[in-house]
Amino acid sequence: MISKGFVHKYGDNIDTDVIIPARYLNTANHQELAAHCMEDIDKSFVQRVQAGDIMVGGFNFGCGSSREHAPIAIKASGIACVIAKSFARIFYRNSINVGLPILECAEADKIAAGDELEINFDAGEIHNLTKNETYSTEPFPEFIQNIIAKGGLLNSIK
């Protein structure tokens, strides 16, 4: 699987309340959640994001409450993948469960907002086309590839 897109960059400890503020959790509508994704720290995100773009964070991305609304909002906004130095474990699992690819990359801090990336999930390679650099990540095991390819855990077991 290959993804290619432009980067939206965030820092360390981006919690689920920042990804989708609690005041919007009264809806299950994915597009409504996407309309408010990142609005408390990046008001222009929803106007700038394009289908296939990539979100990059620092350490402990997705910390905070265990709501699955956060990865749903990110995915529904058009983000094809989230890359970070590390993820909160529950966010990691929720992301896989909803079919949002996420990758831990020790060199995520080398990636800048606006960089164009091409991700080869099978090889575990992130190519920064803007800087002509390649970063390594662990490729997904086959069972996770299957979950993501089918759009989430529930779709993969149907």
N, C-alpha and C positions, 0 to 999 in steps of 0.2 A: 504494500500500500504506500502511495506517495501523496504528500500534501505540499502545496506551495501557496505562500501568502505573505502578507506584510505584517509586521510586528506591532502590537500594542503592549507597551512595557510598564510593569508595576514593580514595586519593591518587596521587601520582606513582610511577613506576617499579614498578608492580605486575608482578612477573615470573611466568613460567609455573610456577615452583616454588611460588609462593604460590597461584596459581590452582588447581593440582592438584599436591600434593606428590609427589615422585618415588617415594615408597614405595608409591604406588597405581598405578604405571604397568604393573604386571604383569597388568592386565585390559583387555580390549577392550569390556567391558560398559558401555555409556553410562550406565545408571542407577547402577552402582557408582561410576563416576567422579563423577557428579553428587552422590552421597552424601558426597563428601569435598571438594567444591568450596569454596574459600576458607577451609577449616577452620583453617589455621595463623594467619590474621589476624582471622577473624570466625567463631568457633565456632557462633554462632547463625544464620548465613546460611542453612543448609539447612533449618532449622525455619521461618524467616521468609519465604523466597522463595515467591512465588506465580506460577503460569503467567502470562506476559505482563508480568512486572516488567522493569525496565530497570536495567542496571548502568552507573554513571558513574565515570570515573577521570580522572586528571590527565594529565601528560606521560608518554610512553613506556610506555603500557599494553601488557602482553604481551611485555616484553623478556625476555631470557634464552634458554633453549634453544628449538629450533624445533619442539617437540612439538605435534602437532595434538590431543593429549589435552586441552589447555587450553581451546580454543574448544568442543570437544565437551562437556566437563564443564559449561561455562557454559550452553550451549544445552540440554543434557539436564536441567539444574536448573530450567528454566522461563523463563530470561531470554530476552526477545524481541529485545533490542538492547543493544549496548554503545556508549556515547558516551564519548569522551575527547578531551582537548586534542590528543593525538597517540598513534599506535600504533607499535610495532615493526613493521617491514615484513613479516617472516615471519609474525607473528601476524595481521596484516591479511589476508594472502593465505590463510592457513590458515582463518581465520574465514569468508571468502567461500566457500572450497572445501567447508566443511561446512555451509554455508547459514545461518550466524549473521550477521545484519546488524550492521555496526559503522559508526559515524559519527564523523568528526573534527569537533569544534566548539570554536572559540576561546573560547566563553563557558561551557564546561563547569563552570568554578569557580563560576558563579552558581547552579548546581543543587545542592540540598541533599538529604541523605538523607530519605526520606519524601515528597518532592515527587511530585505526580502529573504525568506528562508524557503528551502526545499527539504522536506523531511522524508527519508526513506525508513519507514517503520520496520520493514523486514530486515534491513541491514543494521539498524540502530545508528543511523547517521543523520545529523542535522547539517545541511550545507547552507552557510550564510553566503548568499549570492552577492550581497552588497559588499562584503569584506573579503570575499574569496577565502573563507575559512570553513573548516569542517570540525564539528564537535561530535563526540561519541555519547551514546546512551545505550541502555540495555534494550534489545528488541523484545517485543511482547511475546510471551509464550503463546503457543498455538491456540489454547482455549480462550485467552483474552482477545487474540486477533479475531476469533470467531464471534465473540460477544460484540465487539466493536463493529465488525463488518455487517452484522445483522441489526445494528442500531440499538443494542442494549441487551441486558440479561433476559428480560421477558420475551423479547423477540427471538432470542437464540434458543429458548427452550420450547417454543411453540412447535 
